[in-house]
Amino acid sequence: MNEILEEILDMTVDYNKIVAEWEESKYIVFSSSFFIVPAIYGYYNNLYFLPSVLILTSLISMNFWRHAIYSWRRIIDRTFAKISFSILFIHGVMYVTYIPYLITGYLGTIVLVYCYYMSNKYHHQPIWLKYHMAFHLIMAYNQMLIINSIVYYEKSLENNIGLNYKKYCGS
């Protein structure tokens, strides 16, 4: 358990040490693009902060995984991913109040933390790839829930529905 946590928090630079070969990391480059879907949805609905965070997160992740070595790109990816997760988690706590979203969002958060942990635990075995791609997929789902909740919250304010915005979004 300790060595897995050390791996998760590892910020060393060693240009001779590889995280994953392109044959594996190309799938992580692809799954990093999943964050663009909720970003587009947010931009479409005139939100700009969270979609910008998601686009940056996606681009930084894709940039690291295109040549996954222990470099400064890895440190930036790991740092920005944690910042992005924190920002989205806080927004989720603030805006997600619709019960089905709460249930699936919090369950999703637990599963994505598990997937991230398992992808680090098995980072020298082929299964790590499936865990990390599942982590990205569940993360994108939760991002969509959060942005959708903010969209409906803002629409409720625009229509003077106030705190009773759940009626506006059909819940």
KEBA-310086 format. One record per residue: residue in one letter; x, y, z of N, C-alpha, C in turn. Coordinates in steps of 0.05 Angstrom, whole numbers, plus 5000, padded with zeros to 4 digits. Layout:
<nodes>
aXYZXYZXYZ...
</nodes>
This chain:
<nodes>
m501749765000500050005000501750255000n503850255017505650495018507050544991e507950334978509350374953507450474931i504950404933502950504913502450804918l502150884943501851174949504351324941e506651214946509151344937509151374907e508251174892508051194863506151414854i503851434867501851634861502951914866l504551954887505652214894508452264882d509552074868512252104857512452334837m514252514841514652734823517552754813t518852524812521652524803521852564773v524152664765524852694736527152514730d526752344711528852164701528252104672y529552254654528952234626529551954614n530851784629531451514620529351314629k527551404646525451224657522851264642i521651054632519151074617516850984634v514651124631512151044645510650834629a510450884602509150694585510050744556e510250524541510950544513508550654497w509050754474506950874457504750674451e505350414448503350214443501150204464e501850284489499850304510498950594514s500750774514500051054521498351184500k498251084476496551214456493651184464y492950984479490150954488489551154510i491551224526491151424547491051704534v492551744513492252004498489352024489f488351814477485551814468483551864491s483851714513481951744535482252014549s484552144547484852414558483052614543s482452544518480752724502477752704511f477052514528474252494538473452754552f475252894564474653134579473753364561i474253334536473453544517470453544513v469153314516466253304512464753474533p465253444559463953624578464753914574a467253964565468154234560466554364538i466054224516464454324494461654384504y460554204519457854244530457754504547g459854544563459954784580460255034564y461955034544462355264527459655324512y458355114503455855154489453755284506n453955244532452055354552453255604566n455155734553456255984562457655964589l458755744595460555714618463355724607y465155844621467855874610470055774629f469755804655471855734673472355424673l470355274680470654984681471454854654p470154944632470954834607473954894600s474855134608477655204604479455024620v478654964645480254784662480254504649l478054414638477854144626479554134601i479454334584481154334560484054334567l484854494587487654494595488454224607t486754104623487253844634487653634612s485953644593486053454571488653494555l489253734548491653794532494253724547i494353794572496653724588497053424591s494853284595494952994597495852864571m494652954549495352854523498252904517n499253144524502053214519503853024535f503152964559504852774574504852494562w502452394557502252114549503152064521r503552264504504552224477507452124478h508852184499511652074503511952054534a510951844545510651814574513251734588i514851934593517351884609517152054634y518952004653519052144678520352424673s518752604662519652864654518053084668w518753334662517253564672514353554663r513753434639511053404629509353224648r510653024659509252844678508552994704i510453154713509953314738507653504733i507753644711505553834704502853694702d502853464689500353304686499353224713r500953114730500053024756499153254774t500553474773499853704789497253824779f497053874753494654004743492253824745a492653564742490353374746489253394774k490953414794490053434822488653704826i489653914814488354174817485654164803s485554054779483054034764480953864780f481953644791480153474807478953634830s480653784844479753934867477654144859i478254294837476354494828473654364821l473754154806471254024799469853894822f471253784841470053664865468553884881i469854104884468654334899466054424885h466254454858463854534843461654324845g462454074845460553854848459053874874v460553914896459353944922457454184923m458254394910456654644911454054624894y454254494870452054514851450454264846v451554034852450053784846448253724870t445653764865443653724886441453534878y441253474852439253294842440053014851i438252874865438852624878440152404860p438952354836440352154819443152234811y443652494807446352594802448152554826l447052614850448652574874449552284878i447652104874448251824878450351724857t449751774832451651684811454351834812g454152094819456652254821458452164843y457352124867459052034889460051744886l458251574876459151294870461351304848g460951464828462951494807465551594818t465451784837467951884849469451664864i467951494878469151274893470451084873v468951014851470050834831472450944817l472351204810474651324796477151334813v476751384839479051374858480251094859y478450894860479250614859480750554833c479650634810480950584785483750714783y483950964793486551104793488550954810y487650864834489350714852490250454839m488350304826489050054814490850084790s490450304775492250344751495150394761n495450514784498150554796499150294808k497350144820498149884832499249694811y497849684789498549494768500049624744h501549834750502749984728504849834712h505649594721507549434706506149194693q503449194694501848974682499849094662p499148944642497349054621494649164631i493649064654491049144664490949434672w493349554678493349834686492050014666l492349954641491250114619488150134621k486849904625483949904627483050064652y484450034674483750194698484050494692h486150574679486550854675484650974654m483950814634481950904615479150924628a478550734645476050744660475950984678f478251044691478451284707477751534691h478851564667478251794650475351804641l474151574635471351564627469551644649i469951534673468251604696468651904703m471151994701471652274707470052454688a470052384662468552544642465552544648y464552314657461752294665461152484688n462852474709462352644731462652944724q464453004706464753284696462153374683m461053194667458553264653456253314673l456153154694454053194715454453464728i456853534734457453784748456754024730i457554014705457054234687454054254681n452654024678449754024674448354154698s449254084722448054204746448454504747i450754594739451254884739449555024718v449254894695447555004673444755044683y443554834696440854854705440555054729y442655064745442555254767442455544756e444155604736444255864725441655934709k440555734696437955774682435755834702s435855704725433855754745434056044756l436556144759436856424768435956614746e436456554721435556734699432556744698n431256534705428256524703426956584730n428556694749427556764775426156534790i427256294786426056064800427356044827g429656174830431056174856432155894863l431955834889433155594899431555344890n429155384880427555164872428055084843y430555084834431255034807430854744799k430454564818430054284812427454254796k425454414802422954394787423354474758y425154664754425754764727427054544710c428754384722430154174706428753914706g426253914716424653674713424953474735s426153544757426453354779424453394800
</nodes>
